[in-house]
Structure formats: C-alpha cells, structure tokens
Amino acid sequence: MRGLIEGLTSAHPLGESLPALFQQEDDFALRFTGALDEVLAQVLMSLDNLDAYLDPMLAPTDFLEWLATWVGIDLDETWPEHKQREQVRNAVHLYRWRGTRKGLADVIRLYCDVEPEIIDNGGTSYSEGPSGPLPGSPTPSLHVRVTVAAGQDIDEARLHELVAAAKPAHLPHTVEVIRT
C-alpha cells in the first residue's frame, strides 16, 4: 500500500521505539514498523497541524466547507475563496450582530467591499416628561443604498438575499445599487 503523499516520512519512526533487541537483530520488525510509518506519517502530520485545519484562513479549501457547517453557514460558491474564508472567520461576529444596523452593514461590507448607507424608520429618544413624541416613523421600512465603482461586479439578487437574511424578519426592505 502506498501513502497519499510520496516520500512523506514520520517524524517519530516506530522502529526507534522498539526495544534494542528488535532494532539490532530483527530486520522483519524494522521493515514492518517502517511500513506502518509510511501509512501513519499522514495521520501524524495531520494531527501535528490540526490548528491550521481549524483556522479558516489556513485550512485546505475542502476543509473550509466543513468548517462552515460548524458555524452554521452555507458558503456561497460564487464568492471568491478569500471572501469565503472571511465569512467563516467572521461568522460568530456576524451572528452576534444579526438583525442590527451594524450587523447588516458588516454583511454588506463583506460582500461588496464598500460602506453601505442604511436608512430605516427607527430611532431612539428620551423624554424627561410623559407623552413625548415617538422617534422615527410608525411605518416600518429599511432602505439600503450601496455605491459601487462602474467596473465592480455586484449580483443585486444576491445582495437582496443577504439583506433579507441579516435584517429583522418583520422589516420590509429595498436595495438600491448606485454605479459611479
């Protein structure tokens, strides 16, 4: 049986851990443990580099898809790999702010690489006396305006999906893309 990576040797050969009697006088034991070393080298190498597999910026591409399932996201295959890695790396942060203006801006910034303008009906205020005017507008609304360079390619349908996923569910929204 051949290993998956030709020439990969074990950093910890099994033959060296055998009693001296087998190391010096038993050629079969050394050949047998040498064959095991060839098979186990890949396992040991993976375990030695486990921290790199768990880092979305360093993980192999196929493992990145699996990491994405750990944080509950579906990777968008239309995104370049570096954006997918950023999405997985920032998943916890994005979930923490989901449904807020900041969370929505972070998602749009990740997708478009531009600062969005977010206009909503809400507002906050305080009053020292009762019966003060309510802030914002009584009609719920959300308008997202994104200004992109003329050559920048933005999938507007995908942008609508991202806004719909990141905003509060009860809030109707519109998206406007301005090309300069």
Residue frames as qw, qx, qy, qz and C-alpha x, y, z in Angstrom:
[[0.000, 0.889, 0.457, 0.000, 0.00, 0.00, 0.00],
 [0.420, 0.299, 0.008, 0.857, 1.37, 3.40, -0.99],
 [0.133, -0.548, -0.431, 0.705, 0.86, 6.59, 1.06],
 [0.315, 0.860, 0.401, -0.014, -1.11, 9.50, -0.34],
 [0.082, 0.963, -0.250, -0.064, 1.94, 11.76, -0.20],
 [0.899, 0.263, -0.192, 0.291, 5.01, 10.19, -1.77],
 [0.525, 0.394, -0.368, 0.659, 8.18, 10.47, 0.27],
 [0.412, -0.695, 0.136, -0.573, 6.48, 11.71, 3.46],
 [0.567, 0.062, -0.744, 0.348, 8.34, 10.25, 6.41],
 [0.576, -0.719, -0.384, -0.064, 7.26, 10.07, 10.01],
 [0.017, 0.777, -0.369, 0.510, 8.82, 12.49, 12.45],
 [0.532, -0.446, 0.609, -0.383, 8.52, 9.74, 15.07],
 [0.603, 0.247, -0.712, -0.260, 9.52, 6.39, 13.45],
 [0.869, -0.367, 0.021, -0.331, 8.08, 3.40, 15.28],
 [0.879, 0.186, -0.350, 0.266, 11.27, 1.37, 14.83],
 [0.229, 0.519, -0.453, 0.687, 13.15, 3.76, 17.11],
 [0.544, -0.448, 0.306, -0.641, 10.74, 2.98, 19.95],
 [0.934, -0.032, -0.341, -0.104, 11.27, -0.78, 19.72],
 [0.730, -0.615, 0.269, 0.126, 13.45, -2.49, 22.32],
 [0.013, -0.747, 0.594, 0.299, 17.14, -2.58, 21.36],
 [0.544, -0.079, 0.829, 0.104, 16.96, -6.31, 20.66],
 [0.584, 0.612, 0.534, -0.003, 14.49, -5.72, 17.78],
 [0.221, 0.934, -0.130, -0.248, 16.34, -2.67, 16.48],
 [0.116, -0.683, 0.685, 0.226, 19.61, -4.52, 16.11],
 [0.256, -0.187, 0.941, 0.121, 18.71, -8.11, 15.32],
 [0.433, 0.453, 0.769, -0.126, 15.24, -8.23, 13.80],
 [0.070, -0.093, 0.468, 0.876, 15.15, -6.98, 10.22],
 [0.121, -0.490, -0.791, -0.344, 11.49, -8.02, 9.84],
 [0.239, -0.726, -0.510, 0.394, 10.38, -5.85, 12.80],
 [0.177, -0.481, 0.121, 0.850, 12.17, -2.80, 11.35],
 [0.018, -0.096, -0.669, -0.737, 10.65, -3.34, 7.88],
 [0.184, -0.592, -0.781, -0.081, 7.20, -3.90, 9.40],
 [0.207, -0.739, -0.338, 0.544, 7.32, -0.75, 11.53],
 [0.167, -0.275, 0.362, 0.875, 8.78, 1.14, 8.54],
 [0.064, -0.362, -0.751, -0.549, 5.69, 0.21, 6.50],
 [0.241, -0.736, -0.607, 0.178, 3.47, 1.39, 9.34],
 [0.269, -0.518, -0.024, 0.812, 5.47, 4.64, 9.47],
 [0.080, 0.054, 0.556, 0.825, 4.66, 5.27, 5.81],
 [0.221, -0.575, -0.713, -0.333, 0.94, 4.86, 6.45],
 [0.399, -0.727, -0.465, 0.311, 0.85, 6.67, 9.80],
 [0.383, -0.101, 0.050, 0.917, 3.02, 9.62, 8.66],
 [0.094, -0.429, -0.424, -0.792, 0.00, 11.29, 7.07],
 [0.519, -0.682, -0.506, -0.099, -2.12, 10.83, 10.20],
 [0.581, -0.476, -0.222, 0.622, 0.62, 12.21, 12.44],
 [0.256, 0.109, 0.212, 0.937, 1.22, 15.14, 10.06],
 [0.260, -0.601, -0.480, -0.584, -2.50, 16.00, 10.14],
 [0.598, -0.679, -0.402, 0.144, -2.56, 15.86, 13.93],
 [0.542, -0.256, -0.067, 0.797, 0.62, 17.95, 14.18],
 [0.068, 0.090, 0.258, 0.960, -1.05, 20.61, 12.00],
 [0.082, -0.593, -0.801, 0.020, -4.55, 20.42, 13.48],
 [0.086, -0.665, -0.265, 0.693, -4.53, 24.09, 14.48],
 [0.017, 0.273, -0.469, -0.840, -4.02, 25.05, 10.82],
 [0.092, -0.321, -0.869, -0.365, -7.02, 22.93, 9.81],
 [0.164, -0.687, -0.661, 0.255, -9.20, 24.78, 12.34],
 [0.093, -0.559, 0.016, 0.824, -8.12, 28.24, 11.17],
 [0.597, 0.665, 0.438, -0.102, -10.38, 29.31, 8.26],
 [0.228, 0.899, -0.273, -0.256, -7.59, 31.44, 6.80],
 [0.080, -0.570, 0.803, 0.151, -5.20, 28.44, 6.59],
 [0.693, 0.071, 0.688, -0.204, -7.45, 25.40, 6.19],
 [0.183, 0.004, 0.798, 0.574, -7.49, 23.49, 2.90],
 [0.361, -0.007, -0.262, -0.895, -10.38, 24.55, 0.67],
 [0.579, -0.229, -0.716, -0.316, -12.33, 21.30, 1.06],
 [0.413, -0.303, -0.697, 0.502, -11.97, 21.50, 4.85],
 [0.061, 0.018, 0.112, -0.992, -13.16, 25.12, 4.78],
 [0.522, -0.236, -0.491, -0.656, -16.58, 23.89, 3.60],
 [0.626, -0.331, -0.695, 0.127, -16.73, 21.58, 6.61],
 [0.271, -0.152, -0.420, 0.853, -15.68, 24.38, 8.98],
 [0.268, -0.163, -0.187, -0.931, -18.53, 26.49, 7.58],
 [0.626, -0.366, -0.606, -0.326, -21.01, 23.82, 8.68],
 [0.498, -0.234, -0.620, 0.559, -19.57, 24.03, 12.22],
 [0.043, -0.229, -0.256, 0.938, -20.62, 27.69, 12.45],
 [0.338, 0.564, 0.696, -0.289, -23.93, 27.12, 10.66],
 [0.285, 0.691, -0.138, -0.650, -23.35, 28.89, 7.35],
 [0.799, 0.394, 0.422, 0.172, -23.68, 27.83, 3.76],
 [0.321, -0.443, 0.360, 0.756, -20.77, 29.03, 1.69],
 [0.564, 0.743, 0.127, -0.337, -21.71, 30.87, -1.47],
 [0.775, -0.011, 0.445, 0.450, -19.72, 29.20, -4.24],
 [0.435, 0.800, 0.216, 0.353, -19.98, 32.32, -6.39],
 [0.276, -0.941, 0.193, 0.022, -17.79, 34.19, -3.87],
 [0.524, 0.597, -0.561, 0.232, -14.01, 34.10, -4.30],
 [0.768, -0.171, -0.561, 0.258, -12.18, 31.86, -1.87],
 [0.292, 0.130, -0.421, 0.849, -10.74, 34.73, 0.21],
 [0.427, -0.307, 0.010, -0.850, -14.28, 36.08, 0.84],
 [0.825, -0.255, -0.455, -0.219, -15.50, 32.61, 1.83],
 [0.621, -0.022, -0.548, 0.560, -12.62, 32.39, 4.32],
 [0.029, -0.220, 0.251, -0.942, -13.54, 35.82, 5.72],
 [0.639, -0.322, -0.260, -0.648, -17.17, 34.75, 6.01],
 [0.821, -0.236, -0.513, 0.089, -16.26, 31.68, 8.06],
 [0.458, 0.080, -0.443, 0.766, -13.74, 33.62, 10.16],
 [0.136, -0.145, 0.190, -0.962, -16.31, 36.33, 10.97],
 [0.436, -0.360, -0.735, -0.375, -19.35, 34.05, 11.36],
 [0.411, -0.486, -0.650, 0.416, -19.62, 34.38, 15.13],
 [0.110, -0.270, -0.100, 0.951, -19.21, 38.15, 14.95],
 [0.259, -0.113, -0.491, -0.824, -21.86, 38.38, 12.20],
 [0.453, -0.441, -0.765, -0.126, -24.30, 36.23, 14.19],
 [0.320, -0.385, -0.513, 0.697, -23.76, 38.35, 17.29],
 [0.066, 0.341, 0.018, -0.938, -24.87, 41.49, 15.43],
 [0.003, -0.286, -0.823, -0.491, -27.52, 39.85, 13.22],
 [0.127, -0.743, -0.652, -0.079, -30.68, 41.91, 12.97],
 [0.261, -0.787, -0.133, 0.543, -28.94, 45.17, 13.84],
 [0.381, 0.915, -0.077, -0.112, -27.79, 48.07, 11.70],
 [0.192, -0.723, 0.649, 0.138, -24.15, 47.20, 12.46],
 [0.632, -0.045, 0.770, 0.068, -24.66, 43.54, 11.57],
 [0.637, 0.682, 0.358, -0.036, -26.33, 44.45, 8.28],
 [0.203, 0.926, -0.298, -0.115, -23.53, 46.88, 7.42],
 [0.400, -0.534, 0.734, 0.128, -20.88, 44.24, 8.22],
 [0.703, 0.239, 0.667, 0.069, -22.50, 41.66, 5.93],
 [0.524, 0.837, 0.157, -0.017, -22.82, 44.14, 3.07],
 [0.053, -0.875, 0.464, 0.125, -19.26, 45.35, 3.61],
 [0.580, -0.274, 0.754, 0.142, -18.02, 41.73, 3.44],
 [0.669, 0.457, 0.579, 0.093, -19.91, 41.11, 0.20],
 [0.435, 0.862, 0.207, 0.159, -19.36, 44.41, -1.64],
 [0.640, -0.085, -0.072, 0.760, -16.20, 45.86, -0.08],
 [0.034, 0.482, 0.118, 0.867, -17.99, 49.22, 0.26],
 [0.022, 0.175, 0.620, -0.764, -19.60, 51.14, 3.10],
 [0.057, -0.540, -0.753, -0.371, -23.41, 50.89, 2.75],
 [0.209, -0.170, 0.175, -0.947, -25.87, 53.65, 3.55],
 [0.224, -0.365, -0.903, 0.039, -28.67, 52.24, 5.71],
 [0.275, -0.196, 0.050, -0.940, -31.85, 54.23, 6.14],
 [0.257, -0.343, -0.903, 0.036, -34.51, 52.87, 8.48],
 [0.303, -0.686, -0.348, -0.563, -37.63, 54.19, 10.16],
 [0.689, -0.517, -0.444, 0.247, -36.41, 53.67, 13.70],
 [0.146, 0.665, -0.256, 0.686, -34.91, 56.00, 16.19],
 [0.569, -0.418, -0.597, 0.382, -34.27, 56.38, 19.88],
 [0.044, -0.615, 0.044, -0.786, -35.02, 59.26, 22.13],
 [0.364, -0.363, -0.725, 0.459, -35.75, 60.07, 25.72],
 [0.182, -0.678, -0.226, -0.676, -38.06, 62.50, 27.39],
 [0.112, 0.128, -0.652, 0.739, -38.00, 63.94, 30.86],
 [0.489, 0.103, 0.370, -0.784, -41.78, 64.10, 30.86],
 [0.498, 0.248, 0.830, -0.025, -44.53, 61.69, 29.79],
 [0.526, 0.712, 0.451, -0.113, -46.27, 61.76, 26.41],
 [0.118, -0.644, 0.417, 0.630, -43.24, 62.93, 24.43],
 [0.694, 0.537, -0.238, -0.416, -43.14, 62.46, 20.65],
 [0.913, -0.079, 0.384, 0.116, -42.17, 59.00, 19.46],
 [0.122, -0.621, 0.557, 0.538, -38.93, 58.83, 17.47],
 [0.205, -0.057, 0.876, 0.433, -38.80, 57.57, 13.91],
 [0.488, 0.045, -0.368, -0.790, -41.71, 56.77, 11.66],
 [0.698, -0.077, 0.538, -0.467, -44.62, 54.45, 12.57],
 [0.891, 0.399, -0.063, -0.206, -44.32, 52.59, 9.23],
 [0.707, -0.427, 0.481, 0.292, -41.51, 50.00, 9.33],
 [0.700, 0.711, -0.056, 0.024, -39.03, 50.31, 6.48],
 [0.618, -0.510, 0.404, 0.441, -35.42, 49.67, 5.60],
 [0.634, 0.773, -0.035, 0.005, -33.59, 51.07, 2.60],
 [0.702, -0.411, 0.351, 0.463, -30.03, 50.01, 1.78],
 [0.486, 0.866, -0.098, -0.066, -28.03, 52.10, -0.66],
 [0.769, -0.296, 0.360, 0.438, -24.73, 50.75, -1.98],
 [0.363, 0.884, -0.197, -0.221, -22.47, 52.86, -4.19],
 [0.825, -0.147, 0.431, 0.335, -20.04, 50.82, -6.28],
 [0.082, -0.542, 0.486, 0.681, -17.49, 51.65, -8.94],
 [0.667, 0.450, -0.180, -0.566, -18.62, 51.26, -12.55],
 [0.520, 0.393, -0.745, -0.140, -16.43, 48.19, -13.16],
 [0.210, -0.211, 0.846, -0.442, -17.29, 46.44, -9.90],
 [0.492, -0.133, -0.738, -0.442, -19.49, 43.40, -10.41],
 [0.300, -0.054, 0.662, -0.684, -22.33, 43.11, -7.86],
 [0.228, -0.292, -0.879, -0.299, -25.05, 40.48, -8.07],
 [0.317, -0.281, 0.125, -0.897, -28.07, 42.54, -7.00],
 [0.799, -0.264, -0.389, -0.375, -30.26, 39.47, -6.44],
 [0.716, -0.076, -0.561, 0.408, -27.62, 38.03, -4.09],
 [0.110, 0.217, -0.331, 0.912, -27.36, 41.39, -2.31],
 [0.591, -0.336, -0.133, -0.721, -31.16, 41.33, -1.74],
 [0.847, -0.201, -0.491, -0.027, -30.82, 37.81, -0.28],
 [0.521, 0.070, -0.507, 0.683, -28.02, 38.91, 2.05],
 [0.182, -0.279, 0.183, -0.925, -30.01, 41.91, 3.28],
 [0.739, -0.295, -0.296, -0.528, -33.09, 39.73, 3.80],
 [0.813, -0.137, -0.526, 0.207, -31.07, 37.26, 5.88],
 [0.452, 0.061, -0.421, 0.784, -29.30, 39.89, 8.00],
 [0.228, -0.333, 0.037, -0.914, -32.19, 42.29, 8.76],
 [0.382, 0.067, 0.709, -0.590, -35.01, 41.79, 11.26],
 [0.181, 0.228, 0.916, 0.274, -37.54, 39.40, 9.71],
 [0.153, 0.725, 0.625, -0.245, -40.58, 41.69, 10.11],
 [0.037, -0.724, 0.082, 0.684, -38.98, 44.65, 8.34],
 [0.715, 0.625, 0.289, 0.122, -39.68, 45.22, 4.61],
 [0.423, -0.578, 0.310, 0.625, -36.59, 46.34, 2.71],
 [0.647, 0.760, 0.058, 0.013, -35.42, 47.84, -0.55],
 [0.665, -0.351, 0.316, 0.579, -31.93, 47.80, -2.02],
 [0.428, 0.900, 0.009, -0.082, -30.52, 50.44, -4.32],
 [0.751, -0.174, 0.280, 0.573, -27.23, 49.98, -6.15],
 [0.233, 0.950, -0.037, -0.204, -25.65, 53.15, -7.50],
 [0.825, 0.103, 0.214, 0.513, -22.85, 52.78, -10.02],
 [0.080, -0.908, 0.085, 0.403, -20.37, 55.65, -10.28]]
